[in-house]
Amino acid sequence: MQVDEDAVGAVLNRLRRAQGQLAGVIAMIEAGRDCKDVVTQLAAVSRALDRAGFKIVASGMRQCLATADGDAPPMSETELEKLFLALA
């Protein structure tokens, strides 16, 4: 499965955002911040990583479906991504 170039940019943006969030979590732990605040930010990092993964899968699925035979038009990448996110 190959990811198209448009999706690569979006995935990289999400991963960079997650990287920044993770650095913030590390700084929070080092500063002795409240557990609730740390866990909340860690959950945000986890969601950002999940979304990056779903974007990769959705892009690959879109490519597969676009080449599939059938009368129905292929699903858009956004539609596929929403389906995957609904399962999360």
Buried (B, 14 or more C-beta within 10 A) or exposed (E): EEBEEEBBEBBEEBBEBBEEBBEBBEEBEEEEBEEEEBEEBBEBBEBBBBBBBBBBBBBBBBBEBEEEEEEEEBBEBEEBBEEBBEEE
